[in-house]
Amino acid sequence: MGEDAEDSRPGLAVTTVPAGVLVRWTASDGFASLAKDQPGASGDSMKVIVQAAVSGLLVQLGHTVREPEDGGDLLVLADG
């Protein structure tokens, strides 16, 4: 299975990059559909909530987390 196929799967994905690891979250169709039906919620707002929760947890565990310039994903920097 190619890397592009992996990127389209829903859920959290962690990919090793030279600076550390990249954490990406993709909503499933079912989750996106549920979010769409909630007042004031959108797929983008749900992604922001998940990103904030994951980022907060990683920071609490002592990791350095950055949002790359292209946005949407989290970059967890390698120690060093």
Buried (B, 14 or more C-beta within 10 A) or exposed (E): EEEEEEEEEEEEBEEEEEEBBBBBBBBEEEBBEEBEEEEEEEEEEBBEEBBEEBBEEBEEEEBEBEEEEEEEBBBBEEEE
